[in-house]
Amino acid sequence: MNNNIEDLISLIKKAQRIVFFGGAGVSTESGLKDFRSVDGLYNESYDYPPEEILSHSFFMNRPSLFYKFYKDKLNTNGFSFNITHEVLSKLEEMGKLSSVITQNIDGFHTLAGSKKVLELHGSIKRNYCMDCGKFYDDNYVFSSVDVPLCSCGGIIKPDVVLYEEGLDTNVVKEAIKEISNADLLLVCGTSLNVYPAASFLNYYNGDNLVLINRDPTSWDKKANIVIHDSLGRVFSIIDEKIKEGYFSN
């Protein structure tokens, strides 16, 4: 395991265009629940399956029930970014990291200081009126009573990709471009079971694919380095190397 981390450190030192592709495991270390693990949201009991509640049609037909679940389960107030987010921001500032591609909707990468963040599934930080398009932040939505309404009276919708909705074409194109041009692809905290996002890895043309995840994935055999460990531990080691000036030498 330590050898794998040492090999990863060496790859980071050589790399000039790192792309980070992350999933729920990046945020669970901040204390947030994921969706698909044994104790995740999808395995809790509700009157409706979470997949149905978080669908476009459910939002349109039962906005009050949608927001009851949304506010209860997706509110990130009281949580913040962690060492993984911080290290990625540092690597970008050093000119090594090209972009962060995330399946998460919490906005933590941006809060940690990362500039180029491609949010495949949107962000709870952005919300807009479905009638006039006026923007609202997440605090307005989570502190609202029942369904959050715009000053014009329209219903406010989170800028997140619900079931039955497609990904943003421009974000997808840019993500594929970034992955295609990466000289080191870090795939972290994701089961790679969510499509179409997981399929984007097929566009990687480089020789340095690294997977860091607590559990095995279907891509483990295709990776150059596989580390089954917590992201916090791995990125804390990377952070120490940054503080030592190792990547600047």
N, C-alpha and C positions, 0 to 999 in steps of 0.2 A: 504493500500500500504506500509506504513512504517513498519507495523507488518511483512509483507512478506519479506521485506529487512532485518529486524532483524532476522527472521527465517533463511534466507539465510546466514547471518553472522555466526549464530550458527552452521549451517551445515559445512561451510568452516572451522571453528575452529576445529571441530571434524574430518574432512576428512583427509585422508592420501594419497589418490590416486584420485585426481580430474582430470577429462577429460573435456576439453572445446571443444564444437562442434559449430562452427560459420559460419555465412553466410554474405551476402552483408551488412546487417545492422551494422556490425562491422566497415566496411570501409566507409560507407556513412557519418559517424560522423567525418571523416577526410576531407570531402568535395567531395569525389568521387561519381559519379552517380552509381546507381544500374541498373539492367536490367529490372526488372519486375514491378516496381511501376508505378503509374500513369504518373509520369514525368521521368520514366526510359528510357534507351536506346531503349528498344523494342517498345516504344510508340512514338518514333520520326520517321520522314518521310525520307526515303531513296529510291534510285532507286531499291534496293533489300531489302527484309526483313533482319534485322540483324542476325537472325538465319541462313539464307542462306549464308550471307557474312562470318559468323564465322564457316563455315563448312569445312571439309577436302577437299571435291571436289571443292568448290569455291576457296580455297587457291591454290590448284594444277592447276586449270584451269584459274584463273584470279588473280594471285598474286598481280598485281599492284593495282587492286581495293580493294583487301583484305587489303593490307597495308595502303591504303589511309584511310580506316575506322579505322583500328587498331591503327594507329598513332594518328588519330584525337580523338578517344574516349577512348583508354586504356592507354594512356601515364600518368604515375603518377608523372612525374617531377613537382615539385612545391607543392606536397602533402607529408604528412608524417604520421607516426603512431600516435595514440591518447591514451587517458588515459586507455582504455580497453586493448590495446596491452601492455601498460606499466605494468599494474597491473598483467596481466597474466605472464609476465616475472618475476615479483617479487615473485609471488606465486610458480613458478617453482624453483626459486633460494632458496626459503624457504623449498623446499622439499615436498610441498603440491600438486603441479600440476604435473601430470604425462606426459601429452601431450596436444598439441593443434591440433585439426583436423579442417581444414578450407576448405571452398568451394571457397575462394577468391584467386585471382591470383596476387595480388599486392606485395606480399612479405613483408608486413609490420610487421607481427609477428616476422620474423627473424631479421628485422632491429631494432625492439624494444628490442631484446635480448633473445627471446625465443629460446631454443636449440632444443627441439623435436617438430618439426612442420610437420604435415602430410598434404601436399597440394594435396587435391583430384583432383583438376583441373589444377595442374601445377603452373608455375610462369612465369610472364613476365620478371623476372630477369635473367632467363636462356634461351639462344637461341643457336642453333647449326646449322652447315652446313649440309644439307641433303646429300652432296656428301662425304665429308671427316670427318665430325663429330666435326670439330673445334668449340670451345665454344666462344660465344660472349655475352657481357652484354647488358642490356636494353638500355643504353645510345648510344651504337653503332647502335642499330636497330632504335631507335626513331630519331636519328640525320642523318640517311642515306637518300639519295635521291632516291625516288621511292622504288623499291624492294631492301632490303639489301643483298649484295653479299659477299661471303667469299673471302679470298685472293686467293683461288683456282678457283674462278668463280662460285661456287655452290650457290644456293639460301639458305638463312638462314631462319629457321623456329623457331617460338617461342615454348618453351617447355610448351605449354598450351594444354589442352584437348579440341579439336574442336568438333563441332557436327559431328557425324558419326565415332568418335574415341572412343575407350574404355578407361576406367580408368586404371591406372597402377596397375597391380595385386598385386605387393608387397606392395604398399601403402594401397590398400584396405584391404589386410590381416592384416596389422599392425593396421589400424584404427579399424577394427572389434575386434581385440585382445584387444586394449586399452579400447574400450567401454565396452567390456565384463568384464574386470577386474576393472572397475572404482567403487569407493565407493560413488562418487558424480559426476553426469553428468550435466554439464551446457550447455544448448542449447540456443544460443544467436544470435539475429539478423538474423534469417532465417525464411522464410515462410514455410519451410519444404515441398515445392512443387517440388523440383528438385530431380529427381531420376536418378541413384540408391542411391545417397548420403543419402537422407532422410530415406531410408529403413534401414540404418545402426543402427538407434536408437532401432530397434527391438532386437538387440543383447545385450542391456543393461539388466543386471541381478540384479542390486542393487535396493535399496529402495528410493534413493534420486535423483529424476529427477526434474531439475529446468529449466523452460522456461522463458527467458527474451526477449520480443519482443514488438515493439510498437503495432502491430495488433494481433488479435487472430490467432491461428493456429489449425490445426486438431488434434494436440497432447495435447492441453491444458487440456483436461479432464483426461489425463493419468499422468499428472505431479503432483508432491507433492506441488510444489510452482510455481505459475504463476505471473509474474510481467510484466504488460503492461506499459512500461516506456522507456526512452532513456537509452542506455547502458552507456553513459557518466555519467549520474546522478548516476546510480547504482554502477558503478565501482569507481566513485569518493568517494562514501561512504566507499566502501571496502578499498580503498587506505588510507583513514583517519584511519581506524582500523589497517592497516598495520603499519602506522607511529606511532600509539599509542603503538604498540607492543602487541596488543590484541591477535593475532594468535600465539604468541610465549610463552604466559603464560601457 
